[in-house]
Amino acid sequence: MFTMSSFTHYQPTNDQFPTEEAPLVRTIELIPRTYGAVAAVSSTGAIFIHNNNYLLASFAADSGKMLFNFGKSSFYASAKSGNTIIGTPPTDAQQEIQEVSASGDILWRVPVPAHPQAVTLSPDGTLYASIGYSLYAISPSHKTLWHRDDIERPAPAIASAYPLLTPSVGLDGTIYSGLKAPAIAPDGTVYVNADTGVVLAFSPSGDRLWSTSVQQNGLGGLSDPVVGADGRIYVISGRDLVAISPQGRALWRYTAPVSSYWWWMTRPAVSKNRDVYLVRHGLFCISEDGKEKWRFHPDTPGEDFITPPTVGPEGTVYLPSQGTSGGQTYALSPDGRKKWSLPLQTYSGIPVFSNDPEQVWVTSNGNVAAVSVAQQ
């Protein structure tokens, strides 16, 4: 069952430390004002926003003026060129993955059989797309390298009993059931999670290496997989955080004391020092051996953390809260101390770093805020 239990008895563990002075914030007024979340800030100075009508649009970071409205298109990834990878609207007869510029120019397009629920761009430029229960690999030259179909599709009896079993909610508002977002390990291994509670590993050439079942603790199924620098795979299963070795062996399982109904929006985050972060109303920091190090709850009982955090290059953890008062954006030190909080409502978005690592970007009241985090 989903649990909405109060978190007031889980107070910050390091709130005895003084809070640092809040950093400088530069506000970019969007024209027109757009309520949504920052998807990316490109190297060419464009801000991509998903708004509350599930539309994707780009804005100039200097003036805030809209550059292009992509309509009901899904944002997937930022390319090194400063362009972005998107999916065409799910209602289009011909579905495509495209690279587009902030001004709307299409650089290339690859036809796909259906609208992808997720696309991951690997460091070598290969695209891995989850399309229903199929996994596609697309080369940097925009050719389909391979695809594996009907991966771990739930049996009809299971699917009919749970018609929305671990669905993905697309940026266009469409609800999908199928594979989660692929994750790429440092050695190129591709990991993907299925509705059946199974984590699968594929080689870069498409060979199935292994699969392991992760028993689900609570309704909601598995999150997207996340790979740490050491090659470990982390996945959230209901209330549990599970660590899996690169060979497919479950290493440990941590069970949070509270669950969340926002299960489709959350996934773990991993820091350079191998700490793993789990959001379940509050934020839990778990060590690489599966032990809880600390937990943190927002400032007021009316706030909740419901989206994954962003871990900065220096280890600071940035995450938004949602609440009746509008929510805030928090910065926490690696030991769980609150560095600062700002009344910036991110509309369920995740704080985004641009190519300038000294700025983190969030939305705020229909505009965009660039928070200076130099020397944080």
C-alpha beads as a LAMMPS data file, in Angstrom:
LAMMPS data file: protein, C-alpha beads

376 atoms
375 bonds

1 atom types
1 bond types

-500.0 500.0 xlo xhi
-500.0 500.0 ylo yhi
-500.0 500.0 zlo zhi

Masses

1 110.0

Atoms # bond

1 1 1 0.000 0.000 0.000
2 1 1 1.044 3.553 -0.602
3 1 1 1.881 5.339 2.612
4 1 1 1.445 9.022 3.339
5 1 1 2.650 8.814 6.930
6 1 1 3.869 11.984 8.561
7 1 1 7.588 12.547 8.600
8 1 1 7.558 14.957 11.528
9 1 1 9.259 12.381 13.752
10 1 1 12.199 12.191 11.320
11 1 1 13.919 15.481 11.941
12 1 1 17.220 16.525 10.326
13 1 1 20.118 14.701 11.938
14 1 1 22.598 17.560 11.554
15 1 1 20.448 20.625 12.133
16 1 1 22.594 21.685 15.085
17 1 1 25.112 23.117 12.616
18 1 1 24.726 26.733 11.489
19 1 1 23.266 27.232 8.025
20 1 1 25.513 28.861 5.448
21 1 1 24.515 32.094 3.794
22 1 1 22.293 31.455 0.776
23 1 1 24.059 31.889 -2.584
24 1 1 23.341 34.502 -5.215
25 1 1 20.405 33.834 -7.497
26 1 1 19.966 35.239 -10.991
27 1 1 16.384 35.148 -12.253
28 1 1 15.671 34.825 -15.973
29 1 1 12.155 36.006 -16.773
30 1 1 10.713 33.646 -19.374
31 1 1 8.752 35.214 -22.216
32 1 1 6.078 33.940 -22.144
33 1 1 6.110 32.871 -18.497
34 1 1 6.171 29.072 -18.454
35 1 1 5.423 26.855 -15.488
36 1 1 7.389 23.656 -15.677
37 1 1 10.795 22.113 -15.010
38 1 1 14.248 22.756 -16.443
39 1 1 15.184 19.805 -18.659
40 1 1 18.631 21.079 -19.669
41 1 1 20.781 24.161 -20.177
42 1 1 22.784 23.714 -23.362
43 1 1 26.309 24.828 -24.175
44 1 1 24.806 27.223 -26.723
45 1 1 22.975 29.196 -24.026
46 1 1 19.491 27.714 -24.395
47 1 1 17.183 26.561 -21.602
48 1 1 14.802 23.682 -22.324
49 1 1 11.603 23.645 -20.278
50 1 1 8.812 21.064 -19.882
51 1 1 5.706 23.017 -18.978
52 1 1 2.564 21.991 -17.156
53 1 1 0.777 21.191 -20.432
54 1 1 3.493 18.628 -21.239
55 1 1 4.903 20.880 -23.958
56 1 1 8.617 21.249 -24.629
57 1 1 10.053 24.680 -25.421
58 1 1 13.467 26.339 -25.576
59 1 1 14.368 29.805 -24.279
60 1 1 17.396 32.084 -24.598
61 1 1 19.335 32.155 -21.330
62 1 1 20.308 35.813 -21.790
63 1 1 16.919 37.337 -22.686
64 1 1 14.440 34.668 -21.556
65 1 1 12.612 34.866 -24.902
66 1 1 11.160 31.662 -26.327
67 1 1 13.261 30.310 -29.177
68 1 1 11.042 27.432 -30.280
69 1 1 7.971 25.531 -29.145
70 1 1 8.368 21.824 -29.894
71 1 1 4.787 20.989 -28.929
72 1 1 4.063 17.638 -27.281
73 1 1 7.550 16.287 -27.769
74 1 1 9.546 14.267 -25.252
75 1 1 12.928 15.540 -24.097
76 1 1 15.472 12.721 -23.698
77 1 1 19.063 13.964 -23.509
78 1 1 21.507 16.769 -24.268
79 1 1 24.035 16.145 -27.037
80 1 1 27.647 17.313 -26.772
81 1 1 26.942 19.646 -29.696
82 1 1 24.577 21.701 -27.532
83 1 1 21.560 20.292 -29.336
84 1 1 19.044 17.959 -27.765
85 1 1 17.582 14.511 -28.387
86 1 1 13.775 14.406 -28.492
87 1 1 10.945 12.117 -29.497
88 1 1 8.191 13.224 -31.841
89 1 1 4.665 13.647 -30.410
90 1 1 3.144 10.262 -29.487
91 1 1 0.129 10.968 -31.703
92 1 1 2.257 11.164 -34.864
93 1 1 1.735 8.284 -37.289
94 1 1 5.500 7.980 -37.839
95 1 1 7.475 7.924 -34.614
96 1 1 11.044 9.250 -34.651
97 1 1 13.990 10.050 -32.431
98 1 1 15.535 13.352 -33.512
99 1 1 18.437 15.616 -32.734
100 1 1 17.241 19.210 -32.852
101 1 1 18.743 22.616 -32.201
102 1 1 17.257 25.092 -29.747
103 1 1 15.812 26.990 -32.716
104 1 1 13.947 23.887 -33.929
105 1 1 16.243 22.739 -36.756
106 1 1 16.262 18.947 -37.209
107 1 1 19.837 17.655 -37.566
108 1 1 18.896 13.996 -38.058
109 1 1 16.005 11.636 -37.483
110 1 1 15.691 7.885 -36.917
111 1 1 12.333 6.110 -37.403
112 1 1 11.278 3.867 -34.509
113 1 1 8.259 1.545 -34.221
114 1 1 6.610 3.387 -31.312
115 1 1 7.072 6.343 -29.001
116 1 1 10.038 5.643 -26.648
117 1 1 9.396 5.946 -22.949
118 1 1 13.100 6.678 -22.396
119 1 1 16.326 7.245 -24.344
120 1 1 19.824 7.269 -22.828
121 1 1 22.855 8.736 -24.606
122 1 1 26.101 6.862 -23.907
123 1 1 29.491 8.616 -23.747
124 1 1 30.459 7.224 -27.178
125 1 1 27.319 8.698 -28.770
126 1 1 25.276 5.497 -28.995
127 1 1 21.592 5.899 -28.139
128 1 1 19.764 3.211 -26.173
129 1 1 15.968 3.467 -26.340
130 1 1 13.314 1.678 -24.285
131 1 1 10.291 1.240 -26.562
132 1 1 7.572 -0.758 -24.846
133 1 1 9.267 -4.044 -23.990
134 1 1 12.000 -3.641 -26.632
135 1 1 15.522 -2.245 -26.270
136 1 1 17.046 -0.464 -29.279
137 1 1 20.658 0.575 -29.891
138 1 1 21.236 3.397 -32.403
139 1 1 24.757 4.246 -33.569
140 1 1 26.336 7.740 -33.551
141 1 1 25.809 7.676 -37.336
142 1 1 22.070 7.251 -36.666
143 1 1 21.689 3.625 -37.766
144 1 1 19.892 0.939 -35.789
145 1 1 22.636 -1.388 -34.545
146 1 1 20.379 -3.964 -32.887
147 1 1 17.168 -4.403 -30.979
148 1 1 15.924 -6.969 -28.497
149 1 1 12.161 -7.422 -28.468
150 1 1 9.638 -8.588 -25.863
151 1 1 12.121 -8.427 -23.001
152 1 1 10.507 -9.761 -19.811
153 1 1 6.962 -8.854 -20.804
154 1 1 4.560 -9.628 -17.902
155 1 1 2.412 -12.707 -18.337
156 1 1 -1.167 -11.855 -19.406
157 1 1 -2.572 -12.882 -16.028
158 1 1 -0.220 -10.508 -14.214
159 1 1 -0.703 -7.679 -16.690
160 1 1 -4.508 -7.933 -16.511
161 1 1 -4.477 -7.973 -12.722
162 1 1 -2.257 -4.867 -12.586
163 1 1 -3.058 -2.832 -15.715
164 1 1 -0.734 -0.007 -14.649
165 1 1 2.064 -2.237 -13.379
166 1 1 5.153 0.021 -12.993
167 1 1 4.112 2.473 -15.701
168 1 1 6.302 5.297 -16.967
169 1 1 4.741 8.745 -17.251
170 1 1 6.136 10.389 -20.368
171 1 1 6.960 14.061 -20.550
172 1 1 3.995 14.397 -22.883
173 1 1 1.669 12.974 -20.215
174 1 1 1.252 9.560 -21.836
175 1 1 1.410 6.588 -19.477
176 1 1 3.571 3.727 -20.697
177 1 1 4.197 0.255 -19.378
178 1 1 7.437 -1.429 -20.325
179 1 1 11.155 -1.119 -19.834
180 1 1 12.668 1.667 -17.750
181 1 1 15.387 4.113 -18.839
182 1 1 18.596 2.273 -19.804
183 1 1 21.711 2.938 -17.701
184 1 1 25.240 2.691 -19.098
185 1 1 28.146 1.342 -17.029
186 1 1 31.724 2.669 -17.436
187 1 1 32.602 -0.476 -19.425
188 1 1 29.665 0.030 -21.812
189 1 1 27.350 -2.589 -20.309
190 1 1 23.686 -1.601 -20.665
191 1 1 21.273 -2.180 -17.779
192 1 1 17.503 -1.956 -18.001
193 1 1 14.650 -2.819 -15.628
194 1 1 11.416 -4.556 -16.593
195 1 1 7.882 -4.484 -15.185
196 1 1 8.304 -8.025 -13.918
197 1 1 10.805 -6.880 -11.269
198 1 1 13.820 -8.076 -13.255
199 1 1 17.083 -6.204 -13.881
200 1 1 18.787 -7.177 -17.153
201 1 1 22.316 -6.624 -18.472
202 1 1 23.322 -6.424 -22.150
203 1 1 26.714 -6.062 -23.783
204 1 1 27.289 -3.081 -26.108
205 1 1 26.750 -5.517 -29.007
206 1 1 23.348 -6.581 -27.658
207 1 1 24.197 -9.933 -26.067
208 1 1 22.124 -10.694 -22.990
209 1 1 24.630 -11.145 -20.168
210 1 1 22.406 -11.860 -17.178
211 1 1 19.120 -11.101 -15.479
212 1 1 18.273 -11.024 -11.787
213 1 1 14.915 -10.761 -10.060
214 1 1 14.447 -8.027 -7.460
215 1 1 11.522 -8.846 -5.219
216 1 1 9.299 -5.805 -4.979
217 1 1 8.584 -4.424 -1.516
218 1 1 5.400 -2.436 -1.892
219 1 1 3.354 -1.362 -4.909
220 1 1 5.233 0.660 -7.486
221 1 1 7.739 -1.749 -8.962
222 1 1 11.275 -0.844 -9.923
223 1 1 12.820 2.559 -10.548
224 1 1 15.203 3.378 -13.361
225 1 1 18.574 1.726 -12.720
226 1 1 21.555 3.885 -11.745
227 1 1 25.195 2.812 -12.105
228 1 1 27.919 3.963 -9.723
229 1 1 31.513 4.706 -10.693
230 1 1 32.530 1.271 -9.366
231 1 1 30.059 -0.481 -11.677
232 1 1 27.456 -1.341 -9.058
233 1 1 23.815 -1.070 -10.102
234 1 1 21.271 0.523 -7.777
235 1 1 17.508 0.242 -8.104
236 1 1 14.576 1.220 -5.912
237 1 1 11.945 -1.483 -5.394
238 1 1 8.987 0.003 -3.521
239 1 1 10.448 0.946 -0.134
240 1 1 13.732 -0.869 -0.772
241 1 1 17.044 0.287 -2.173
242 1 1 18.866 -2.678 -3.719
243 1 1 22.552 -2.861 -4.710
244 1 1 23.570 -5.325 -7.447
245 1 1 27.096 -6.301 -8.479
246 1 1 28.258 -5.954 -12.124
247 1 1 27.934 -9.755 -12.286
248 1 1 24.229 -9.653 -11.372
249 1 1 24.412 -10.657 -7.709
250 1 1 22.275 -8.806 -5.151
251 1 1 24.679 -7.344 -2.571
252 1 1 22.354 -5.770 -0.020
253 1 1 18.900 -4.299 0.508
254 1 1 17.986 -1.257 2.599
255 1 1 14.327 -0.768 3.561
256 1 1 13.163 2.810 4.158
257 1 1 10.793 3.380 7.102
258 1 1 8.257 5.114 4.852
259 1 1 7.051 4.631 1.282
260 1 1 5.965 7.148 -1.314
261 1 1 3.130 7.350 -3.805
262 1 1 5.404 9.250 -6.235
263 1 1 7.161 6.008 -7.174
264 1 1 7.283 6.747 -10.923
265 1 1 9.273 9.951 -10.382
266 1 1 12.101 8.731 -8.180
267 1 1 15.353 6.862 -8.660
268 1 1 18.516 6.625 -6.575
269 1 1 21.474 8.987 -6.928
270 1 1 25.111 8.050 -6.313
271 1 1 27.947 10.335 -5.219
272 1 1 31.634 10.040 -6.077
273 1 1 32.349 8.690 -2.586
274 1 1 29.818 5.879 -3.278
275 1 1 27.085 7.144 -0.984
276 1 1 23.621 6.375 -2.362
277 1 1 20.646 8.711 -1.896
278 1 1 17.055 7.537 -1.610
279 1 1 14.028 9.868 -1.496
280 1 1 10.997 8.671 0.460
281 1 1 9.314 11.866 1.777
282 1 1 12.676 12.631 3.406
283 1 1 16.191 12.083 2.043
284 1 1 18.149 9.016 3.179
285 1 1 21.901 8.657 2.705
286 1 1 23.039 5.022 2.489
287 1 1 26.693 3.946 2.578
288 1 1 28.193 1.556 0.034
289 1 1 27.747 -1.312 2.505
290 1 1 23.990 -0.731 2.776
291 1 1 23.950 1.063 6.152
292 1 1 22.014 4.272 6.778
293 1 1 24.396 7.181 7.421
294 1 1 21.888 9.971 7.933
295 1 1 18.409 11.185 7.034
296 1 1 17.039 14.656 6.410
297 1 1 13.549 16.084 6.235
298 1 1 12.569 19.534 4.877
299 1 1 12.096 22.506 7.168
300 1 1 8.343 22.157 7.758
301 1 1 5.948 19.210 8.225
302 1 1 4.044 20.414 5.146
303 1 1 6.966 19.691 2.819
304 1 1 8.080 16.458 1.181
305 1 1 10.965 15.376 -1.020
306 1 1 9.489 13.429 -3.934
307 1 1 12.039 13.697 -6.758
308 1 1 15.631 12.453 -7.027
309 1 1 18.430 14.750 -5.889
310 1 1 21.253 16.109 -8.001
311 1 1 24.759 15.509 -6.651
312 1 1 27.162 18.309 -7.551
313 1 1 30.790 17.792 -8.639
314 1 1 31.997 18.631 -5.126
315 1 1 29.458 16.335 -3.417
316 1 1 26.797 18.858 -2.390
317 1 1 23.294 17.390 -2.712
318 1 1 20.659 19.609 -4.337
319 1 1 16.980 18.692 -4.233
320 1 1 13.565 20.353 -4.306
321 1 1 10.679 19.952 -1.916
322 1 1 6.973 20.122 -2.620
323 1 1 4.426 21.395 -0.152
324 1 1 1.390 23.474 0.616
325 1 1 3.568 26.571 0.911
326 1 1 5.075 26.074 -2.550
327 1 1 8.258 24.175 -1.786
328 1 1 11.939 25.079 -1.706
329 1 1 15.291 24.091 -3.170
330 1 1 17.782 22.690 -0.650
331 1 1 21.541 22.219 -0.631
332 1 1 22.959 19.624 1.775
333 1 1 26.567 18.798 2.565
334 1 1 27.768 15.180 2.135
335 1 1 27.361 14.690 5.910
336 1 1 23.680 15.723 5.837
337 1 1 24.044 19.293 7.105
338 1 1 21.731 21.842 5.517
339 1 1 23.888 24.429 3.776
340 1 1 20.990 26.574 2.632
341 1 1 17.428 26.542 1.304
342 1 1 15.750 28.935 -1.112
343 1 1 12.031 29.461 -1.855
344 1 1 12.371 28.213 -5.437
345 1 1 9.493 26.015 -6.651
346 1 1 10.778 23.490 -9.184
347 1 1 7.430 21.899 -10.138
348 1 1 8.697 18.356 -9.598
349 1 1 11.785 19.014 -11.662
350 1 1 15.316 18.011 -10.796
351 1 1 17.996 20.717 -10.320
352 1 1 20.170 20.838 -13.446
353 1 1 23.829 21.774 -13.875
354 1 1 24.856 23.567 -17.034
355 1 1 28.293 23.393 -18.652
356 1 1 29.259 25.966 -16.075
357 1 1 29.552 23.710 -13.002
358 1 1 29.268 26.725 -10.714
359 1 1 25.572 27.182 -11.495
360 1 1 22.575 24.989 -10.809
361 1 1 19.301 25.803 -12.546
362 1 1 15.727 25.429 -11.283
363 1 1 12.339 26.889 -12.153
364 1 1 10.663 29.463 -9.964
365 1 1 7.142 30.856 -10.345
366 1 1 7.092 30.496 -14.121
367 1 1 10.660 31.764 -14.572
368 1 1 14.124 30.208 -14.255
369 1 1 16.658 30.756 -11.483
370 1 1 20.413 30.246 -11.905
371 1 1 21.874 29.635 -8.467
372 1 1 25.575 30.391 -8.045
373 1 1 27.130 27.486 -6.165
374 1 1 30.794 28.402 -6.582
375 1 1 32.878 27.154 -3.633
376 1 1 29.782 25.545 -2.075

Bonds

1 1 1 2
2 1 2 3
3 1 3 4
4 1 4 5
5 1 5 6
6 1 6 7
7 1 7 8
8 1 8 9
9 1 9 10
10 1 10 11
11 1 11 12
12 1 12 13
13 1 13 14
14 1 14 15
15 1 15 16
16 1 16 17
17 1 17 18
18 1 18 19
19 1 19 20
20 1 20 21
21 1 21 22
22 1 22 23
23 1 23 24
24 1 24 25
25 1 25 26
26 1 26 27
27 1 27 28
28 1 28 29
29 1 29 30
30 1 30 31
31 1 31 32
32 1 32 33
33 1 33 34
34 1 34 35
35 1 35 36
36 1 36 37
37 1 37 38
38 1 38 39
39 1 39 40
40 1 40 41
41 1 41 42
42 1 42 43
43 1 43 44
44 1 44 45
45 1 45 46
46 1 46 47
47 1 47 48
48 1 48 49
49 1 49 50
50 1 50 51
51 1 51 52
52 1 52 53
53 1 53 54
54 1 54 55
55 1 55 56
56 1 56 57
57 1 57 58
58 1 58 59
59 1 59 60
60 1 60 61
61 1 61 62
62 1 62 63
63 1 63 64
64 1 64 65
65 1 65 66
66 1 66 67
67 1 67 68
68 1 68 69
69 1 69 70
70 1 70 71
71 1 71 72
72 1 72 73
73 1 73 74
74 1 74 75
75 1 75 76
76 1 76 77
77 1 77 78
78 1 78 79
79 1 79 80
80 1 80 81
81 1 81 82
82 1 82 83
83 1 83 84
84 1 84 85
85 1 85 86
86 1 86 87
87 1 87 88
88 1 88 89
89 1 89 90
90 1 90 91
91 1 91 92
92 1 92 93
93 1 93 94
94 1 94 95
95 1 95 96
96 1 96 97
97 1 97 98
98 1 98 99
99 1 99 100
100 1 100 101
101 1 101 102
102 1 102 103
103 1 103 104
104 1 104 105
105 1 105 106
106 1 106 107
107 1 107 108
108 1 108 109
109 1 109 110
110 1 110 111
111 1 111 112
112 1 112 113
113 1 113 114
114 1 114 115
115 1 115 116
116 1 116 117
117 1 117 118
118 1 118 119
119 1 119 120
120 1 120 121
121 1 121 122
122 1 122 123
123 1 123 124
124 1 124 125
125 1 125 126
126 1 126 127
127 1 127 128
128 1 128 129
129 1 129 130
130 1 130 131
131 1 131 132
132 1 132 133
133 1 133 134
134 1 134 135
135 1 135 136
136 1 136 137
137 1 137 138
138 1 138 139
139 1 139 140
140 1 140 141
141 1 141 142
142 1 142 143
143 1 143 144
144 1 144 145
145 1 145 146
146 1 146 147
147 1 147 148
148 1 148 149
149 1 149 150
150 1 150 151
151 1 151 152
152 1 152 153
153 1 153 154
154 1 154 155
155 1 155 156
156 1 156 157
157 1 157 158
158 1 158 159
159 1 159 160
160 1 160 161
161 1 161 162
162 1 162 163
163 1 163 164
164 1 164 165
165 1 165 166
166 1 166 167
167 1 167 168
168 1 168 169
169 1 169 170
170 1 170 171
171 1 171 172
172 1 172 173
173 1 173 174
174 1 174 175
175 1 175 176
176 1 176 177
177 1 177 178
178 1 178 179
179 1 179 180
180 1 180 181
181 1 181 182
182 1 182 183
183 1 183 184
184 1 184 185
185 1 185 186
186 1 186 187
187 1 187 188
188 1 188 189
189 1 189 190
190 1 190 191
191 1 191 192
192 1 192 193
193 1 193 194
194 1 194 195
195 1 195 196
196 1 196 197
197 1 197 198
198 1 198 199
199 1 199 200
200 1 200 201
201 1 201 202
202 1 202 203
203 1 203 204
204 1 204 205
205 1 205 206
206 1 206 207
207 1 207 208
208 1 208 209
209 1 209 210
210 1 210 211
211 1 211 212
212 1 212 213
213 1 213 214
214 1 214 215
215 1 215 216
216 1 216 217
217 1 217 218
218 1 218 219
219 1 219 220
220 1 220 221
221 1 221 222
222 1 222 223
223 1 223 224
224 1 224 225
225 1 225 226
226 1 226 227
227 1 227 228
228 1 228 229
229 1 229 230
230 1 230 231
231 1 231 232
232 1 232 233
233 1 233 234
234 1 234 235
235 1 235 236
236 1 236 237
237 1 237 238
238 1 238 239
239 1 239 240
240 1 240 241
241 1 241 242
242 1 242 243
243 1 243 244
244 1 244 245
245 1 245 246
246 1 246 247
247 1 247 248
248 1 248 249
249 1 249 250
250 1 250 251
251 1 251 252
252 1 252 253
253 1 253 254
254 1 254 255
255 1 255 256
256 1 256 257
257 1 257 258
258 1 258 259
259 1 259 260
260 1 260 261
261 1 261 262
262 1 262 263
263 1 263 264
264 1 264 265
265 1 265 266
266 1 266 267
267 1 267 268
268 1 268 269
269 1 269 270
270 1 270 271
271 1 271 272
272 1 272 273
273 1 273 274
274 1 274 275
275 1 275 276
276 1 276 277
277 1 277 278
278 1 278 279
279 1 279 280
280 1 280 281
281 1 281 282
282 1 282 283
283 1 283 284
284 1 284 285
285 1 285 286
286 1 286 287
287 1 287 288
288 1 288 289
289 1 289 290
290 1 290 291
291 1 291 292
292 1 292 293
293 1 293 294
294 1 294 295
295 1 295 296
296 1 296 297
297 1 297 298
298 1 298 299
299 1 299 300
300 1 300 301
301 1 301 302
302 1 302 303
303 1 303 304
304 1 304 305
305 1 305 306
306 1 306 307
307 1 307 308
308 1 308 309
309 1 309 310
310 1 310 311
311 1 311 312
312 1 312 313
313 1 313 314
314 1 314 315
315 1 315 316
316 1 316 317
317 1 317 318
318 1 318 319
319 1 319 320
320 1 320 321
321 1 321 322
322 1 322 323
323 1 323 324
324 1 324 325
325 1 325 326
326 1 326 327
327 1 327 328
328 1 328 329
329 1 329 330
330 1 330 331
331 1 331 332
332 1 332 333
333 1 333 334
334 1 334 335
335 1 335 336
336 1 336 337
337 1 337 338
338 1 338 339
339 1 339 340
340 1 340 341
341 1 341 342
342 1 342 343
343 1 343 344
344 1 344 345
345 1 345 346
346 1 346 347
347 1 347 348
348 1 348 349
349 1 349 350
350 1 350 351
351 1 351 352
352 1 352 353
353 1 353 354
354 1 354 355
355 1 355 356
356 1 356 357
357 1 357 358
358 1 358 359
359 1 359 360
360 1 360 361
361 1 361 362
362 1 362 363
363 1 363 364
364 1 364 365
365 1 365 366
366 1 366 367
367 1 367 368
368 1 368 369
369 1 369 370
370 1 370 371
371 1 371 372
372 1 372 373
373 1 373 374
374 1 374 375
375 1 375 376
